[in-house]
Amino acid sequence: NNTRVELRQQCMRYFNLAAFPLDVAICLFDSIGYVETNDNILKVFSNLRRHLKPDGLFILEFWRAGAMLRSYEPLRVRRWESPDRKILRISETTIDYRNQLCYVSYTIDEHDAKGLCRVLQETQVNRFFLPKEMELFIEQTGFQALHLYNGYSADEEINETTWHILAVTTREATGE
């Protein structure tokens, strides 16, 4: 098989690959939530639609609002150890309910066997969605939702504990 795959990195709102129509576009790790606003989500979906071949697939993963609001942890501490390293990760989460945004501030302490310590800090902002809300974005931009899955477990229905939803959509073929 001589299939050639090219990987490119561009902003998902404005990328331009007109010379390379896509068979499939994949947006995983809840990254659709990083564009935050309705306007930006519509820009992403519309841009993807322009670049997909007719009947092309768009697969995306997003955080489900119900699980986020019911089960998020305001403070979470995790530790990992290996023979030469110890890592402590502290995450502090706040929710902006009106805008459906989750702010997670991470502090990561890494200690090596020589006693050296490195501290990293980062705050991530990610949006969470209702499944019906995401289906509306999908439909408004010329896609058709084929199926919404419970995260990565296709045999389970979406329920109150589902955090991640995997949506498989197709670009509706029109007279374009």
Beta strands, then each sheet from edge to edge (+ up, - down):
strand 1: 22-27
strand 2: 52-64
strand 3: 75-82
strand 4: 85-96
strand 5: 101-112
strand 6: 117-129
strand 7: 143-150
strand 8: 164-171
sheet 1: 1+ 2+ 6+ 5- 4+ 3-
sheet 2: 1+ 2+ 8- 7+
end
